[in-house]
Structure formats: structure tokens, C-alpha cells
Amino acid sequence: MKRLNKYLLLHYPQLWNLRVIWVVPAIAILHLIFYICGYASFTFGKELHYSTGLGDHIMGESMGFSVLISVLLFIMWLVFYMRNNPFKSFYPLGRWYFVAEFTLIMLIFAGGSTFFNSYAKGHWQSIRNQSAHVDIVAEANTLNLAHALIPSDRDHYRLHACCDSLDYIDSLRDLRRSIWDKEHPEEENPYLYNRRGRRMSVYNGKEGIEVPKKVPIPAGAVLVDIDSAISQYQARQRDFDFNYMHYCNQFYADLDSVKGISNSHQISARLQQMLTSDDRQAVKKILTQFDKICQTYEVNKDIDVIGYTDKVFKYPNHRVDEFIGGNSYEYTGREDDFRNGTNVHSYLAFGEVSESLSRIQHARGIGFDFSFFLVIFYVSFSLAILLFSFRLSARKPWFIALVGSGVLVIVITIISGMMHTTHMYIYIWLFVILLFYILHFVFRSSVRRTLSGVNLVWLTWMVPFQGLIILEFIKSLFTYDSHLQKYPPQYYWIQDNYSAILLVYLLVAFIYSITLLSALYRRWQSMPEE
């Protein structure tokens, strides 16, 4: 190691000064350790539904430990790196010296701040390897059918829950939306909700009212209250009307775009076919497969899954009289027990099965995350700019700029808050950036070395952020069209290509920093002392 250090000192002093010979291997080894720890952190089974997302692993102990290791690594590296400053010692430096140094600093920051990502990559790779045998589509279809055969939600077995009834109710809602769009063409439609109750961002710009075909509207009929009509239709039943034949639901729908997943109508048709043909073997096969799935994922339950084969065919008319809870904290029971005020403590955590399948599907779909690495390089670029400015400027103007930046942020925040406008914060920062450039041209020909140095440091620190500010300023120029309920096409183009635009700006800012800024600091260093 000593010979290598001596060799680098004599032949490649820049690499020696940056301590590349030990910091790069240290970063590589730490990434490997975090990857192995992430891979070993997953055990196939209940881990799939107990830890339901990536955030559980990178925002918990792994994230905190990763940040701690990164901070310690950077501190140790900076202790050695800051010992020598060839720029301030007036060593003869080549034209590409700052290009190479800034690039290496940025790469060191990028590599040393992403250990948590290696942990996450190892974790997801472990899931992919251990779940390679899982056929998600087949298990999703089994889950959806088992959810129909093991009643857990009373509303799914009412008369109005069948597919025909749901289509009828949806057609009434479509009619209500159409009437609203006709009577209030410039107002937001409060009825734009789909069957799952999620808001739909749809604008109906048609002149007339399109009445769905499934809605039987008598000639001359006046539609006064469609909500009341829907409620009355749903209320036309009694408790004994709960029936397997009414089921029309898709419990697990995360695979809507995948070929082979059954929708609610197909599930209903399959269920009715098994019931009307008295196909006990088919029902038992589905429940047996689902029981194996529950055992594989160690799902919480206290019922005999396969035993529900007899309960499905308990009554000739396929009536449902018993319901279970969705977890150990949710108790439901037989209808007679409800009337007597007692509960049967039976449950099956269907949600744990769907969470397991979702996590496997998510793990298989993880690839190159462009946005993540763009953020990492933006942060690394900002840290490199901060260190770069400290290396090239004197301590006095650098620390004055640091204190002044804190004061400036507070003042701008207070002013923009008093203005009560959404875009005022962006406008003020845009004005500050322009002011910095104007002051630079004012101070560069003067003898105020300290003021010039402070402004140059501020100008340097704004490089990573001025692109974001300018981009947000451009977006603010496009106003919202209340009649069309949307922004101009240019606004959506910027939104769709936001990451690509930032990447282009990052490349421009990088070139600007390693060429023009280094020249500006050389000129500033040559200014006479005050």
C-alpha cells in the first residue's frame, strides 16, 4: 500500500490527493455488504405480507444505518482530502485538472450515498429468486374465487350486488353525470366516481345527454332524484336474500392489465356455473388450492378452508347464512347470532394473500429507476458544488455566504408568505438569481474582494437549483382553463418530460461548473487582497 501511495504521489498526484486508491474499494465493499444483508433480510412466507413495501426496508434501520455509514465514510475521506489544496498552494495545474477532480468528487458522493439502494436491490432480488415458482395470475384467480366461496362481506351477496344490478346502478350514475354536465357545463362534476368510489378525472364536453341503453326510462318520465332511485333499488331485499348467486366482485385487481386475470363478470359466471351444476369437485379443488396458498404465505386464519365446500352447498338455493372476518380483529358471524347479539370469532386474512401477490408482482417489475438515479446525481452534484466552492474560495467569504444564505431563505419565505400567492416564492428566487449575476458583473471589476467572493459562492450554490426554478417559472406561465378543465398542451408536455428536461439541465450545469466556474475562481484568486 505504501509503494502504491508513493507511486500515485509521484505519477498521479491528483488520484493520490483524492485518496481514490482506498475510498473507491471501500465504497464497492460496502455496497456488496449491504446487498448481501438485503438479500438475507427476506424469508419466504409471512415476510411477504408483514413487510409490504420497499419503504419498510429502506426507511427503517437500513436507511438510518446507510446514512450513518455514508457520513462516517465522507468524514474520513474529507479528513485526508482537505489536507492538501494545490489550487491555493499555487501549484501548476493542467487545463483538465478541475474537470477530473470535480467529476471524481461527484462520483464519490454518488457511490457513497446509495448503500440503502444496494440493500433494497438485494432484498427484491431475494424475493424474485424465492418466488420464481409462483404463478401470480393463477393464484390471483384462485384468490378471487375463494373470496367468493368464503363469504366475508355481506354487501357482496345482496341482491343489488349481482352483475346485472351493478350494471343497472352504474347506468343510472352515468345518466346522472350526463345530466350534470348538460346543466352545469363549466362546473366540476361531483359525480365523477367509478364503481370503486375513486374520483375520475373525466370531462364530458358533449352538447346533449347520452342516456345509457340499460336504463329503462318510460316516455315522458321526469328524473328528479337518481340517488333516491339507486337507494330504493338497493333496499329492495331482506337479510335472507344473501346468496352466492349474487356475487359479482373482483377482490384482487392489481393485475388488471395482465392477460389471464378474471374480471368480476367472469368470476360471477364461473361461480354460477359451479353452483347450478352442483360441481362440488370444482369447488373443493379451488378451496384446496387456496388452502395451499394460505399455508405457503403463512396467512392468519382460524377456519377450515376446504370445509367450506359443504357450506357452499348447504342450501339448495345457495343461500349464505355465515360470514367471517377479514382479520383477527374483525368479528362477524351467522345472521341468527347477529340478531342475538353474539359473534362467532372466525376469520381469514384475505388481505395478506393479496399483499403477498402484490409484493411478488412488484419485485418482478422493478428495473432501472431513472428518477431515483437522477435525484442521486442531483444531490451528488450539489454536494460536489458545495465542496468545490470551499476548495476554490477563501474561508471568510465562504462562511459569510453560508450565514447569508440562511438569512436569505428566511427572508424570502416570510415575504412570499405575506404575498399569499402560489408562485410568488418562485418569482422571488428567480429575481435573486438574476441579481446574483448582475452583482457578479458589478463586483468583478472592483477591488471589493470579499463581496465579490461571497457573491461568487452564492452564484455557485445556485447552479443546481436555478434550472428547477426556471422550469417551475415556465410552468407558472401556463394558466388553467376553467372551461376545458385542463392546462394547455405545453404544460402537460413539460410534466411528461420533466425528468428528461432535468437530466439535460444537469449535463449543462455540469459542463458550466467544470469550465466557466473554475475560470471565475482563478480570476477571483488573482484579485489583490483588501
Summary of the structure (lengths in Angstrom):
residues: 530
radius of gyration: 32.8
end to end distance: 44.9
largest distance: 101.1
contacts: 1458
relative contact order: 0.09
helix: 65%
strand: 3%
